[in-house]
Amino acid sequence: MPRRLSFSSLAPSSAMPAPSTTHSNSYRSTGTQTNSHPHPQSMALPVRRKLVVIGDGACGKTSLLISFSEGRFPTTYVPTVFENYVSDIYVDNTPVELALWDTAGQEDYDRLRPLSYPDTDVLLICFAIDNPDSLENAREKWIAEALHYCGDKIPIMLVGCKADLRTPEALARGLPMVMREDGMNMVKEIDELGAYAECSAMDGFGVHEVFQIATRAALVTKHPRSHRKCFVL
């Protein structure tokens, strides 16, 4: 039986401070905020963790990483793969060097993508909210690939990207959209998925929360303890 990994007690709360970063960029209010002064724990040695993002091509993976790491939405050229980046952040006063690894979802990269998986501490499986097929591919392809190369000992988070496209107008026009309940139900059905979150790289909604929860899960992974699933709204 696969080990059930969860994100219990990892979700942000009103009493839990947002992680700060040492980036020089100025982040939107809904994303990660810069810290221009030394952090109280800045003298502590940082904990190194590796986060890998997978999912269909053009589902929003790269834009999500750019929005988080650079505090902007790419309005011109979006590269197929985001240059690997190390984000120095603090989660619950713990300094973390979070290595962000992007991957290409196209089939042409199926033989190269496995090179990204070794030493992964947490995985984000992304899909596009305006493309239900990309959610189905998360079930049919990406979970299996993650388990094959990483095993069942690391936390996996399901992330719905492009949430800004699920507008009342789009729903009224009958455009195909993944609803929040669809993602939550998949996490309930599949033991290997630990949490679900939605975000928008366009307006910053939920971007900070995704990486906050993922980083906490990566920290917990190195110190196993019993925990339950949680669902991020």
PyRosetta script that sets phi, psi and omega in degrees:
from pyrosetta import init, pose_from_sequence

init()
pose = pose_from_sequence("MPRRLSFSSLAPSSAMPAPSTTHSNSYRSTGTQTNSHPHPQSMALPVRRKLVVIGDGACGKTSLLISFSEGRFPTTYVPTVFENYVSDIYVDNTPVELALWDTAGQEDYDRLRPLSYPDTDVLLICFAIDNPDSLENAREKWIAEALHYCGDKIPIMLVGCKADLRTPEALARGLPMVMREDGMNMVKEIDELGAYAECSAMDGFGVHEVFQIATRAALVTKHPRSHRKCFVL")
pose.set_psi(1, 136.1)
pose.set_omega(1, 178.9)
pose.set_phi(2, -69.2)
pose.set_psi(2, 147.5)
pose.set_omega(2, 176.8)
pose.set_phi(3, -73.0)
pose.set_psi(3, 128.8)
pose.set_omega(3, -179.9)
pose.set_phi(4, -84.0)
pose.set_psi(4, 116.1)
pose.set_omega(4, 177.8)
pose.set_phi(5, -103.3)
pose.set_psi(5, 136.9)
pose.set_omega(5, -176.6)
pose.set_phi(6, -132.4)
pose.set_psi(6, 176.3)
pose.set_omega(6, -178.1)
pose.set_phi(7, -121.2)
pose.set_psi(7, 33.9)
pose.set_omega(7, -177.7)
pose.set_phi(8, -60.0)
pose.set_psi(8, 137.1)
pose.set_omega(8, 178.0)
pose.set_phi(9, 65.9)
pose.set_psi(9, 14.7)
pose.set_omega(9, -179.5)
pose.set_phi(10, -100.4)
pose.set_psi(10, -12.6)
pose.set_omega(10, -177.3)
pose.set_phi(11, -70.7)
pose.set_psi(11, 147.6)
pose.set_omega(11, 178.7)
pose.set_phi(12, -68.0)
pose.set_psi(12, 149.3)
pose.set_omega(12, 176.7)
pose.set_phi(13, -135.3)
pose.set_psi(13, 170.5)
pose.set_omega(13, -178.0)
pose.set_phi(14, -64.7)
pose.set_psi(14, -23.7)
pose.set_omega(14, -178.9)
pose.set_phi(15, -92.0)
pose.set_psi(15, -1.7)
pose.set_omega(15, -174.5)
pose.set_phi(16, -107.5)
pose.set_psi(16, 118.0)
pose.set_omega(16, -176.8)
pose.set_phi(17, -68.3)
pose.set_psi(17, 148.2)
pose.set_omega(17, 177.1)
pose.set_phi(18, -71.4)
pose.set_psi(18, 147.7)
pose.set_omega(18, 177.0)
pose.set_phi(19, -66.7)
pose.set_psi(19, 141.8)
pose.set_omega(19, 177.0)
pose.set_phi(20, -103.4)
pose.set_psi(20, 164.3)
pose.set_omega(20, -178.8)
pose.set_phi(21, -129.4)
pose.set_psi(21, 166.3)
pose.set_omega(21, 175.5)
pose.set_phi(22, -105.8)
pose.set_psi(22, 17.0)
pose.set_omega(22, 177.5)
pose.set_phi(23, -66.6)
pose.set_psi(23, 154.2)
pose.set_omega(23, 176.5)
pose.set_phi(24, -84.2)
pose.set_psi(24, -11.8)
pose.set_omega(24, -180.0)
pose.set_phi(25, -73.1)
pose.set_psi(25, 155.0)
pose.set_omega(25, 173.2)
pose.set_phi(26, -100.3)
pose.set_psi(26, 120.6)
pose.set_omega(26, -173.4)
pose.set_phi(27, -93.1)
pose.set_psi(27, 153.3)
pose.set_omega(27, 177.3)
pose.set_phi(28, -64.9)
pose.set_psi(28, 163.1)
pose.set_omega(28, -174.6)
pose.set_phi(29, -64.7)
pose.set_psi(29, -25.3)
pose.set_omega(29, 179.6)
pose.set_phi(30, -88.7)
pose.set_psi(30, -5.2)
pose.set_omega(30, -179.8)
pose.set_phi(31, -108.5)
pose.set_psi(31, -159.8)
pose.set_omega(31, -178.4)
pose.set_phi(32, -78.4)
pose.set_psi(32, 137.8)
pose.set_omega(32, -175.7)
pose.set_phi(33, -97.3)
pose.set_psi(33, 143.3)
pose.set_omega(33, 175.7)
pose.set_phi(34, -74.0)
pose.set_psi(34, 159.2)
pose.set_omega(34, 178.7)
pose.set_phi(35, -128.0)
pose.set_psi(35, 106.1)
pose.set_omega(35, -175.0)
pose.set_phi(36, -80.8)
pose.set_psi(36, -11.0)
pose.set_omega(36, 179.5)
pose.set_phi(37, -112.9)
pose.set_psi(37, 155.3)
pose.set_omega(37, 179.4)
pose.set_phi(38, -57.6)
pose.set_psi(38, 136.5)
pose.set_omega(38, 178.7)
pose.set_phi(39, -74.6)
pose.set_psi(39, 147.1)
pose.set_omega(39, 179.7)
pose.set_phi(40, -54.0)
pose.set_psi(40, -29.7)
pose.set_omega(40, -178.5)
pose.set_phi(41, -102.0)
pose.set_psi(41, 17.6)
pose.set_omega(41, -172.7)
pose.set_phi(42, -65.5)
pose.set_psi(42, -20.1)
pose.set_omega(42, 179.7)
pose.set_phi(43, -81.2)
pose.set_psi(43, -14.0)
pose.set_omega(43, 179.3)
pose.set_phi(44, -74.7)
pose.set_psi(44, 146.5)
pose.set_omega(44, 177.0)
pose.set_phi(45, -68.4)
pose.set_psi(45, 132.5)
pose.set_omega(45, -178.3)
pose.set_phi(46, -70.6)
pose.set_psi(46, 150.3)
pose.set_omega(46, 173.3)
pose.set_phi(47, -90.9)
pose.set_psi(47, 132.0)
pose.set_omega(47, -178.0)
pose.set_phi(48, -96.9)
pose.set_psi(48, 130.4)
pose.set_omega(48, 177.6)
pose.set_phi(49, -137.8)
pose.set_psi(49, 152.8)
pose.set_omega(49, -178.8)
pose.set_phi(50, -119.9)
pose.set_psi(50, 125.5)
pose.set_omega(50, 178.8)
pose.set_phi(51, -114.3)
pose.set_psi(51, 128.0)
pose.set_omega(51, 179.6)
pose.set_phi(52, -117.2)
pose.set_psi(52, 135.3)
pose.set_omega(52, -179.4)
pose.set_phi(53, -111.0)
pose.set_psi(53, 127.4)
pose.set_omega(53, 179.1)
pose.set_phi(54, -130.9)
pose.set_psi(54, 167.2)
pose.set_omega(54, -179.3)
pose.set_phi(55, 146.7)
pose.set_psi(55, 174.3)
pose.set_omega(55, -178.7)
pose.set_phi(56, -58.0)
pose.set_psi(56, 154.1)
pose.set_omega(56, 173.2)
pose.set_phi(57, -61.9)
pose.set_psi(57, 142.0)
pose.set_omega(57, 177.2)
pose.set_phi(58, 65.9)
pose.set_psi(58, 21.4)
pose.set_omega(58, 178.4)
pose.set_phi(59, -88.5)
pose.set_psi(59, -7.1)
pose.set_omega(59, 177.5)
pose.set_phi(60, 112.8)
pose.set_psi(60, 8.3)
pose.set_omega(60, -178.1)
pose.set_phi(61, -60.7)
pose.set_psi(61, -52.7)
pose.set_omega(61, -174.7)
pose.set_phi(62, -66.3)
pose.set_psi(62, -40.9)
pose.set_omega(62, 177.9)
pose.set_phi(63, -63.0)
pose.set_psi(63, -36.8)
pose.set_omega(63, 177.2)
pose.set_phi(64, -61.8)
pose.set_psi(64, -45.2)
pose.set_omega(64, 180.0)
pose.set_phi(65, -66.1)
pose.set_psi(65, -40.3)
pose.set_omega(65, 178.4)
pose.set_phi(66, -65.8)
pose.set_psi(66, -42.4)
pose.set_omega(66, 179.3)
pose.set_phi(67, -60.2)
pose.set_psi(67, -41.4)
pose.set_omega(67, -179.3)
pose.set_phi(68, -72.5)
pose.set_psi(68, -47.0)
pose.set_omega(68, -171.4)
pose.set_phi(69, -83.1)
pose.set_psi(69, -28.2)
pose.set_omega(69, -176.5)
pose.set_phi(70, -115.2)
pose.set_psi(70, -6.5)
pose.set_omega(70, 177.5)
pose.set_phi(71, 68.7)
pose.set_psi(71, 29.0)
pose.set_omega(71, -178.8)
pose.set_phi(72, -148.9)
pose.set_psi(72, 159.1)
pose.set_omega(72, 173.0)
pose.set_phi(73, -99.9)
pose.set_psi(73, 129.6)
pose.set_omega(73, -179.1)
pose.set_phi(74, -70.7)
pose.set_psi(74, 110.6)
pose.set_omega(74, -175.5)
pose.set_phi(75, -93.9)
pose.set_psi(75, -11.1)
pose.set_omega(75, -179.6)
pose.set_phi(76, -111.9)
pose.set_psi(76, -103.6)
pose.set_omega(76, -177.1)
pose.set_phi(77, -88.1)
pose.set_psi(77, 129.6)
pose.set_omega(77, 174.1)
pose.set_phi(78, -110.7)
pose.set_psi(78, 114.3)
pose.set_omega(78, -178.3)
pose.set_phi(79, -65.0)
pose.set_psi(79, 154.9)
pose.set_omega(79, 177.0)
pose.set_phi(80, -61.4)
pose.set_psi(80, -39.9)
pose.set_omega(80, 178.9)
pose.set_phi(81, -131.4)
pose.set_psi(81, 130.8)
pose.set_omega(81, 177.8)
pose.set_phi(82, -72.9)
pose.set_psi(82, 136.8)
pose.set_omega(82, 177.2)
pose.set_phi(83, -60.8)
pose.set_psi(83, 132.9)
pose.set_omega(83, -179.6)
pose.set_phi(84, -53.5)
pose.set_psi(84, 139.5)
pose.set_omega(84, -169.0)
pose.set_phi(85, -141.1)
pose.set_psi(85, 142.5)
pose.set_omega(85, 174.4)
pose.set_phi(86, -110.1)
pose.set_psi(86, 121.0)
pose.set_omega(86, -179.6)
pose.set_phi(87, -104.3)
pose.set_psi(87, 120.6)
pose.set_omega(87, 177.3)
pose.set_phi(88, -88.6)
pose.set_psi(88, 106.2)
pose.set_omega(88, -176.4)
pose.set_phi(89, -128.7)
pose.set_psi(89, 166.6)
pose.set_omega(89, 176.1)
pose.set_phi(90, -121.2)
pose.set_psi(90, 128.1)
pose.set_omega(90, 176.3)
pose.set_phi(91, -123.2)
pose.set_psi(91, 116.8)
pose.set_omega(91, -177.9)
pose.set_phi(92, 52.6)
pose.set_psi(92, 45.4)
pose.set_omega(92, 177.9)
pose.set_phi(93, 67.0)
pose.set_psi(93, 13.5)
pose.set_omega(93, 175.1)
pose.set_phi(94, -102.3)
pose.set_psi(94, 120.0)
pose.set_omega(94, 177.0)
pose.set_phi(95, -72.7)
pose.set_psi(95, 131.9)
pose.set_omega(95, -177.0)
pose.set_phi(96, -131.3)
pose.set_psi(96, 129.5)
pose.set_omega(96, 168.2)
pose.set_phi(97, -93.0)
pose.set_psi(97, 101.0)
pose.set_omega(97, -175.0)
pose.set_phi(98, -97.6)
pose.set_psi(98, 109.3)
pose.set_omega(98, 177.2)
pose.set_phi(99, -82.0)
pose.set_psi(99, 122.2)
pose.set_omega(99, -178.1)
pose.set_phi(100, -100.3)
pose.set_psi(100, 119.4)
pose.set_omega(100, -179.0)
pose.set_phi(101, -115.9)
pose.set_psi(101, 116.8)
pose.set_omega(101, 175.0)
pose.set_phi(102, -90.0)
pose.set_psi(102, 158.3)
pose.set_omega(102, 175.7)
pose.set_phi(103, -138.6)
pose.set_psi(103, 157.4)
pose.set_omega(103, 176.1)
pose.set_phi(104, -93.9)
pose.set_psi(104, 130.8)
pose.set_omega(104, -176.1)
pose.set_phi(105, -88.5)
pose.set_psi(105, -10.7)
pose.set_omega(105, -177.7)
pose.set_phi(106, -67.2)
pose.set_psi(106, 151.3)
pose.set_omega(106, -178.1)
pose.set_phi(107, -60.6)
pose.set_psi(107, -27.9)
pose.set_omega(107, 180.0)
pose.set_phi(108, -59.8)
pose.set_psi(108, -21.5)
pose.set_omega(108, -176.4)
pose.set_phi(109, -103.0)
pose.set_psi(109, 9.5)
pose.set_omega(109, -176.0)
pose.set_phi(110, -60.9)
pose.set_psi(110, -29.7)
pose.set_omega(110, -178.8)
pose.set_phi(111, -85.8)
pose.set_psi(111, -20.2)
pose.set_omega(111, 180.0)
pose.set_phi(112, -92.6)
pose.set_psi(112, -31.8)
pose.set_omega(112, -174.6)
pose.set_phi(113, -56.6)
pose.set_psi(113, -37.1)
pose.set_omega(113, -179.5)
pose.set_phi(114, -57.9)
pose.set_psi(114, -20.2)
pose.set_omega(114, 178.3)
pose.set_phi(115, -66.5)
pose.set_psi(115, -17.4)
pose.set_omega(115, -178.9)
pose.set_phi(116, -84.7)
pose.set_psi(116, -16.1)
pose.set_omega(116, -169.3)
pose.set_phi(117, -80.5)
pose.set_psi(117, -31.0)
pose.set_omega(117, -175.7)
pose.set_phi(118, -55.9)
pose.set_psi(118, 139.5)
pose.set_omega(118, 176.2)
pose.set_phi(119, 66.4)
pose.set_psi(119, 21.6)
pose.set_omega(119, 176.7)
pose.set_phi(120, -69.9)
pose.set_psi(120, 138.8)
pose.set_omega(120, 178.3)
pose.set_phi(121, -104.5)
pose.set_psi(121, -25.9)
pose.set_omega(121, 177.4)
pose.set_phi(122, -155.9)
pose.set_psi(122, 143.4)
pose.set_omega(122, -178.3)
pose.set_phi(123, -118.6)
pose.set_psi(123, 136.7)
pose.set_omega(123, 169.3)
pose.set_phi(124, -108.1)
pose.set_psi(124, 122.1)
pose.set_omega(124, 171.8)
pose.set_phi(125, -100.5)
pose.set_psi(125, 112.3)
pose.set_omega(125, -174.2)
pose.set_phi(126, -101.2)
pose.set_psi(126, 151.1)
pose.set_omega(126, 171.0)
pose.set_phi(127, -144.4)
pose.set_psi(127, 164.4)
pose.set_omega(127, 179.9)
pose.set_phi(128, -97.2)
pose.set_psi(128, 127.5)
pose.set_omega(128, -177.8)
pose.set_phi(129, -62.3)
pose.set_psi(129, -27.1)
pose.set_omega(129, 178.9)
pose.set_phi(130, -89.7)
pose.set_psi(130, 11.3)
pose.set_omega(130, -179.8)
pose.set_phi(131, -138.0)
pose.set_psi(131, 88.0)
pose.set_omega(131, -178.9)
pose.set_phi(132, -56.2)
pose.set_psi(132, -29.3)
pose.set_omega(132, 178.6)
pose.set_phi(133, -61.5)
pose.set_psi(133, -32.8)
pose.set_omega(133, -179.4)
pose.set_phi(134, -69.4)
pose.set_psi(134, -28.8)
pose.set_omega(134, 173.6)
pose.set_phi(135, -70.4)
pose.set_psi(135, -41.2)
pose.set_omega(135, 178.5)
pose.set_phi(136, -64.4)
pose.set_psi(136, -35.7)
pose.set_omega(136, 177.2)
pose.set_phi(137, -67.7)
pose.set_psi(137, -29.4)
pose.set_omega(137, 174.1)
pose.set_phi(138, -59.5)
pose.set_psi(138, -40.6)
pose.set_omega(138, 179.7)
pose.set_phi(139, -72.0)
pose.set_psi(139, -45.8)
pose.set_omega(139, -170.2)
pose.set_phi(140, -84.4)
pose.set_psi(140, -28.7)
pose.set_omega(140, -174.4)
pose.set_phi(141, -118.6)
pose.set_psi(141, -53.9)
pose.set_omega(141, -165.1)
pose.set_phi(142, -73.3)
pose.set_psi(142, -36.8)
pose.set_omega(142, 177.4)
pose.set_phi(143, -63.9)
pose.set_psi(143, -44.6)
pose.set_omega(143, 180.0)
pose.set_phi(144, -62.4)
pose.set_psi(144, -41.6)
pose.set_omega(144, 179.6)
pose.set_phi(145, -65.3)
pose.set_psi(145, -42.3)
pose.set_omega(145, 179.7)
pose.set_phi(146, -61.4)
pose.set_psi(146, -44.3)
pose.set_omega(146, -179.4)
pose.set_phi(147, -67.9)
pose.set_psi(147, -35.6)
pose.set_omega(147, -179.4)
pose.set_phi(148, -63.8)
pose.set_psi(148, -43.1)
pose.set_omega(148, -174.4)
pose.set_phi(149, -94.3)
pose.set_psi(149, -23.1)
pose.set_omega(149, -175.8)
pose.set_phi(150, -114.5)
pose.set_psi(150, -12.3)
pose.set_omega(150, -175.9)
pose.set_phi(151, 77.2)
pose.set_psi(151, -171.7)
pose.set_omega(151, -175.7)
pose.set_phi(152, -108.8)
pose.set_psi(152, 23.3)
pose.set_omega(152, -176.6)
pose.set_phi(153, -102.9)
pose.set_psi(153, 2.3)
pose.set_omega(153, 179.4)
pose.set_phi(154, -116.3)
pose.set_psi(154, 149.5)
pose.set_omega(154, 179.3)
pose.set_phi(155, -71.9)
pose.set_psi(155, 142.0)
pose.set_omega(155, 178.0)
pose.set_phi(156, -124.6)
pose.set_psi(156, 129.7)
pose.set_omega(156, -177.7)
pose.set_phi(157, -116.9)
pose.set_psi(157, 131.9)
pose.set_omega(157, 176.1)
pose.set_phi(158, -91.0)
pose.set_psi(158, 127.6)
pose.set_omega(158, -174.2)
pose.set_phi(159, -126.8)
pose.set_psi(159, 122.2)
pose.set_omega(159, 174.2)
pose.set_phi(160, -90.6)
pose.set_psi(160, 115.2)
pose.set_omega(160, -179.1)
pose.set_phi(161, -95.6)
pose.set_psi(161, 165.3)
pose.set_omega(161, 177.5)
pose.set_phi(162, 64.9)
pose.set_psi(162, 39.0)
pose.set_omega(162, -179.3)
pose.set_phi(163, -62.6)
pose.set_psi(163, -23.6)
pose.set_omega(163, -179.2)
pose.set_phi(164, -65.9)
pose.set_psi(164, -18.0)
pose.set_omega(164, -178.8)
pose.set_phi(165, -81.6)
pose.set_psi(165, -14.5)
pose.set_omega(165, -179.9)
pose.set_phi(166, -88.4)
pose.set_psi(166, 72.1)
pose.set_omega(166, -177.7)
pose.set_phi(167, -94.2)
pose.set_psi(167, 160.6)
pose.set_omega(167, 174.9)
pose.set_phi(168, -56.5)
pose.set_psi(168, -36.0)
pose.set_omega(168, 179.5)
pose.set_phi(169, -65.0)
pose.set_psi(169, -42.5)
pose.set_omega(169, 179.6)
pose.set_phi(170, -64.8)
pose.set_psi(170, -39.7)
pose.set_omega(170, 178.7)
pose.set_phi(171, -67.8)
pose.set_psi(171, -38.8)
pose.set_omega(171, 179.8)
pose.set_phi(172, -65.0)
pose.set_psi(172, -30.6)
pose.set_omega(172, 178.9)
pose.set_phi(173, -81.4)
pose.set_psi(173, -4.0)
pose.set_omega(173, 178.7)
pose.set_phi(174, 77.7)
pose.set_psi(174, 19.4)
pose.set_omega(174, 178.6)
pose.set_phi(175, -68.4)
pose.set_psi(175, 142.0)
pose.set_omega(175, -178.4)
pose.set_phi(176, -66.7)
pose.set_psi(176, 126.4)
pose.set_omega(176, -179.2)
pose.set_phi(177, -140.2)
pose.set_psi(177, 145.3)
pose.set_omega(177, 170.5)
pose.set_phi(178, -84.5)
pose.set_psi(178, 127.0)
pose.set_omega(178, 178.1)
pose.set_phi(179, -89.1)
pose.set_psi(179, 158.6)
pose.set_omega(179, -179.4)
pose.set_phi(180, -53.7)
pose.set_psi(180, -41.0)
pose.set_omega(180, -177.9)
pose.set_phi(181, -63.4)
pose.set_psi(181, -30.6)
pose.set_omega(181, 179.4)
pose.set_phi(182, -62.7)
pose.set_psi(182, -46.1)
pose.set_omega(182, 178.9)
pose.set_phi(183, -66.3)
pose.set_psi(183, -43.0)
pose.set_omega(183, 179.5)
pose.set_phi(184, -63.1)
pose.set_psi(184, -39.6)
pose.set_omega(184, 179.8)
pose.set_phi(185, -65.5)
pose.set_psi(185, -36.2)
pose.set_omega(185, 178.4)
pose.set_phi(186, -64.6)
pose.set_psi(186, -40.1)
pose.set_omega(186, 178.6)
pose.set_phi(187, -65.3)
pose.set_psi(187, -36.8)
pose.set_omega(187, 177.8)
pose.set_phi(188, -65.8)
pose.set_psi(188, -34.6)
pose.set_omega(188, -175.2)
pose.set_phi(189, -80.3)
pose.set_psi(189, -29.4)
pose.set_omega(189, -171.5)
pose.set_phi(190, -112.6)
pose.set_psi(190, 114.0)
pose.set_omega(190, -175.0)
pose.set_phi(191, -59.2)
pose.set_psi(191, -34.3)
pose.set_omega(191, -174.5)
pose.set_phi(192, -69.6)
pose.set_psi(192, -18.1)
pose.set_omega(192, 178.1)
pose.set_phi(193, -87.4)
pose.set_psi(193, 129.6)
pose.set_omega(193, -175.4)
pose.set_phi(194, -99.7)
pose.set_psi(194, -24.5)
pose.set_omega(194, -176.9)
pose.set_phi(195, -161.7)
pose.set_psi(195, 163.3)
pose.set_omega(195, 177.2)
pose.set_phi(196, -131.9)
pose.set_psi(196, 137.9)
pose.set_omega(196, 175.9)
pose.set_phi(197, -145.1)
pose.set_psi(197, 153.6)
pose.set_omega(197, 175.1)
pose.set_phi(198, -118.7)
pose.set_psi(198, 150.0)
pose.set_omega(198, -177.9)
pose.set_phi(199, -154.9)
pose.set_psi(199, 169.0)
pose.set_omega(199, 175.5)
pose.set_phi(200, -139.5)
pose.set_psi(200, 114.7)
pose.set_omega(200, 175.4)
pose.set_phi(201, -67.8)
pose.set_psi(201, -23.6)
pose.set_omega(201, -178.6)
pose.set_phi(202, -65.1)
pose.set_psi(202, -49.4)
pose.set_omega(202, -177.0)
pose.set_phi(203, -112.3)
pose.set_psi(203, 2.6)
pose.set_omega(203, 176.7)
pose.set_phi(204, 86.2)
pose.set_psi(204, -4.2)
pose.set_omega(204, -178.5)
pose.set_phi(205, -58.0)
pose.set_psi(205, 125.3)
pose.set_omega(205, 172.4)
pose.set_phi(206, 73.1)
pose.set_psi(206, -3.7)
pose.set_omega(206, -176.5)
pose.set_phi(207, -62.9)
pose.set_psi(207, -50.5)
pose.set_omega(207, 179.6)
pose.set_phi(208, -58.9)
pose.set_psi(208, -42.3)
pose.set_omega(208, -177.4)
pose.set_phi(209, -63.3)
pose.set_psi(209, -38.6)
pose.set_omega(209, 179.7)
pose.set_phi(210, -57.0)
pose.set_psi(210, -49.1)
pose.set_omega(210, -175.4)
pose.set_phi(211, -77.8)
pose.set_psi(211, -27.1)
pose.set_omega(211, 175.1)
pose.set_phi(212, -63.7)
pose.set_psi(212, -49.7)
pose.set_omega(212, -178.7)
pose.set_phi(213, -66.3)
pose.set_psi(213, -42.7)
pose.set_omega(213, -179.0)
pose.set_phi(214, -63.4)
pose.set_psi(214, -40.7)
pose.set_omega(214, -179.7)
pose.set_phi(215, -66.7)
pose.set_psi(215, -41.8)
pose.set_omega(215, 176.4)
pose.set_phi(216, -59.3)
pose.set_psi(216, -42.7)
pose.set_omega(216, 179.6)
pose.set_phi(217, -62.9)
pose.set_psi(217, -39.5)
pose.set_omega(217, 178.7)
pose.set_phi(218, -64.4)
pose.set_psi(218, -36.3)
pose.set_omega(218, 177.7)
pose.set_phi(219, -68.5)
pose.set_psi(219, -41.1)
pose.set_omega(219, -179.8)
pose.set_phi(220, -65.8)
pose.set_psi(220, -33.2)
pose.set_omega(220, -176.8)
pose.set_phi(221, -56.5)
pose.set_psi(221, -35.2)
pose.set_omega(221, -177.7)
pose.set_phi(222, -78.7)
pose.set_psi(222, -11.0)
pose.set_omega(222, 179.6)
pose.set_phi(223, -133.8)
pose.set_psi(223, 75.5)
pose.set_omega(223, -172.1)
pose.set_phi(224, -55.8)
pose.set_psi(224, 141.3)
pose.set_omega(224, 173.2)
pose.set_phi(225, -155.4)
pose.set_psi(225, 162.7)
pose.set_omega(225, -179.3)
pose.set_phi(226, -71.7)
pose.set_psi(226, 139.6)
pose.set_omega(226, 178.9)
pose.set_phi(227, -158.6)
pose.set_psi(227, 166.6)
pose.set_omega(227, -176.6)
pose.set_phi(228, -114.3)
pose.set_psi(228, 170.8)
pose.set_omega(228, 175.1)
pose.set_phi(229, -73.3)
pose.set_psi(229, 154.8)
pose.set_omega(229, 169.6)
pose.set_phi(230, -138.9)
pose.set_psi(230, 161.5)
pose.set_omega(230, -176.6)
pose.set_phi(231, -127.9)
pose.set_psi(231, 128.1)
pose.set_omega(231, -175.8)
pose.set_phi(232, -97.1)
pose.set_psi(232, 127.4)
pose.set_omega(232, -179.1)
pose.set_phi(233, -96.0)
pose.dump_pdb("model.pdb")
